[in-house]
Amino acid sequence: MIPRVQAILKDNTGQMYTLEGAATAIMIIFLVVFIVQASPLTPLTSSASHQQVESQIETSGSDLLIVLDYVPEGETYSPLKKALVDWTGVEFDGQSSTYPNSVYDLTSVFNRALLADGTAYNLVVAYLDEIPCLDDNTTKWETRAMLWNGRPSDNAVLVSRKVVIHDEDAISASFIPDLSPNSSFYNILDVRLTLWRM
């Protein structure tokens, strides 16, 4: 044989580099598999299914506010407006007893519709503190919690519904100002329902 070919055949460094590369690739694959299996997927981990749950909660909350704002035949107010008119501005923490009865009825509806599915909620009422100025295009909303069940998670959704209050409604919450004393319009309330999975 030619001496140069014999030297190449006796040199094992090329084979060692190949073997080293294959071993490194196998170690990297095992490392990636280990990391993927070790990463916890919690119920709050963002995923397509979690976004679907958020969308479902948002739809349920919106539908619930729409139904509660419906005026039954023979009644003057919807259950939502009746609770807002009777509410004195007291924040009800957790599942403590609420009063007056219209607020209690509203709380019962929320509890039956939401808590059974593992959905927590907060109900906040926002009202206009003054008539918005058309020149600077700003609206100043003041907020007060009506039903409070704790701090929402990062994946909470917010739905709202506006309810117009008139002078003849004789609202109990004295902190909500009459924006137009010379007309029957009293104020507008933005009912904000925050929903999240427990």
C-alpha positions in Angstrom: 0.0 0.0 0.0 0.9 3.5 -0.4 2.4 5.0 2.7 0.1 8.0 2.7 -3.1 5.8 2.5 -1.7 3.7 5.3 -1.3 6.8 7.5 -4.9 7.9 6.8 -6.3 4.5 7.7 -4.4 4.4 10.9 -5.6 8.0 11.9 -8.7 7.6 14.1 -9.3 11.4 14.8 -12.0 11.7 12.1 -14.0 8.8 13.6 -13.6 10.3 17.1 -15.0 13.7 15.9 -18.0 11.9 14.4 -18.6 9.9 17.5 -18.3 13.0 19.7 -20.8 14.9 17.5 -23.3 12.0 17.6 -23.0 11.8 21.5 -23.5 15.5 21.8 -26.6 15.4 19.6 -28.1 12.6 21.7 -27.3 14.5 24.9 -29.0 17.7 23.6 -32.1 15.7 22.6 -32.3 14.1 26.1 -31.9 17.6 27.6 -34.8 19.1 25.5 -37.1 16.2 26.3 -36.2 16.5 30.1 -36.9 20.3 30.1 -40.3 19.9 28.2 -41.4 17.2 30.7 -40.3 19.1 33.7 -42.2 22.3 32.7 -45.5 22.4 34.6 -48.6 23.2 32.6 -50.9 24.9 35.2 -54.5 25.8 34.6 -53.4 29.4 34.2 -50.8 28.6 31.5 -51.8 30.4 28.4 -53.0 28.2 25.7 -55.7 28.0 23.0 -58.0 26.1 25.3 -57.5 28.7 28.1 -58.4 31.5 25.7 -61.6 29.5 24.8 -62.4 29.3 28.5 -61.9 33.1 28.9 -64.2 33.7 25.9 -66.8 31.4 27.4 -66.7 33.2 30.7 -66.9 36.6 29.0 -70.0 35.4 27.0 -71.6 34.0 30.1 -71.0 37.3 32.0 -72.3 39.4 29.2 -75.4 37.3 28.8 -76.0 37.4 32.6 -76.0 41.2 32.6 -78.3 41.3 29.7 -80.8 39.0 31.3 -80.6 40.8 34.6 -81.3 44.1 32.8 -84.5 42.8 31.3 -87.7 44.3 32.9 -90.2 41.5 33.6 -93.8 42.1 32.7 -95.7 44.0 35.4 -92.5 45.3 37.0 -91.1 48.9 36.9 -87.4 47.9 37.1 -85.2 45.2 35.9 -83.5 43.1 38.8 -80.2 44.8 38.0 -81.6 48.4 38.1 -83.7 47.6 41.2 -80.5 46.4 43.0 -78.6 49.5 41.8 -81.4 51.9 42.9 -81.7 50.2 46.4 -78.0 49.9 46.9 -76.7 52.2 49.6 -73.0 52.1 48.5 -71.9 49.5 51.0 -69.3 47.0 49.7 -70.2 43.4 50.4 -67.0 41.3 50.9 -67.0 37.7 50.0 -70.2 35.9 50.4 -71.4 37.9 53.4 -75.1 38.6 53.7 -76.3 41.5 51.6 -79.1 43.9 52.0 -81.6 45.3 50.9 -83.5 42.3 49.4 -83.0 43.4 45.8 -79.2 43.4 46.3 -79.5 40.0 48.0 -81.5 38.7 45.0 -78.9 39.9 42.6 -76.1 38.3 44.7 -78.1 35.0 44.7 -78.4 35.1 40.9 -74.6 35.7 40.5 -73.8 32.9 43.0 -76.1 30.4 41.3 -74.9 31.2 37.8 -71.2 31.6 38.4 -69.9 30.0 41.5 -71.4 26.6 40.6 -69.0 26.6 37.6 -66.0 27.6 39.6 -66.1 31.2 38.3 -65.4 34.0 40.8 -66.7 37.5 40.3 -66.5 41.1 41.4 -69.2 43.7 40.7 -68.1 47.3 40.5 -70.4 50.2 39.8 -68.9 53.2 38.0 -70.8 56.5 37.8 -70.1 59.9 36.3 -68.9 62.4 38.8 -69.6 65.3 36.5 -71.0 66.0 33.0 -68.3 65.2 30.5 -66.8 68.3 28.8 -67.1 68.1 25.0 -64.0 70.3 24.5 -61.4 68.0 26.1 -63.2 64.7 25.3 -62.6 63.2 28.7 -65.1 61.4 31.0 -64.4 61.1 34.7 -65.8 57.8 36.1 -65.8 57.2 39.9 -65.9 53.6 40.9 -67.2 51.7 44.0 -67.3 48.0 44.6 -70.7 46.5 45.2 -69.9 42.8 45.4 -66.3 41.9 46.1 -64.9 38.3 46.1 -61.2 39.1 46.1 -58.4 40.1 43.7 -59.0 38.8 40.2 -56.4 36.5 38.5 -54.3 37.7 35.6 -56.6 36.0 33.2 -59.8 37.8 34.4 -62.3 39.2 31.9 -64.4 42.3 32.2 -67.9 42.8 30.9 -70.0 45.9 31.5 -73.5 47.2 31.0 -74.7 50.8 31.3 -77.8 51.6 33.2 -79.5 55.0 33.1 -80.9 56.4 36.4 -83.7 59.0 36.4 -84.8 61.4 39.2 -88.0 59.3 39.7 -85.9 56.2 40.5 -85.1 57.7 44.0 -81.7 56.2 44.2 -80.5 55.3 47.7 -76.8 55.9 47.1 -76.4 59.6 48.1 -72.8 59.7 46.8 -73.9 59.4 43.2 -74.5 63.0 42.0 -77.4 64.3 40.0 -75.8 65.4 36.8 -78.8 67.3 35.5 -80.9 68.8 38.3 -83.1 70.6 35.8 -84.2 67.4 33.9 -85.4 63.9 34.7 -81.9 62.5 33.9 -80.0 61.7 37.1 -76.8 59.8 36.2 -75.6 56.8 34.2 -74.1 53.8 35.9 -71.6 51.5 34.3 -72.0 48.1 35.9 -68.6 46.3 35.6 -68.5 42.5 36.1 -65.1 41.0 36.5 -64.9 37.2 36.1 -62.2 34.7 36.5 -61.7 31.0 37.1 -61.0 30.0 40.7 
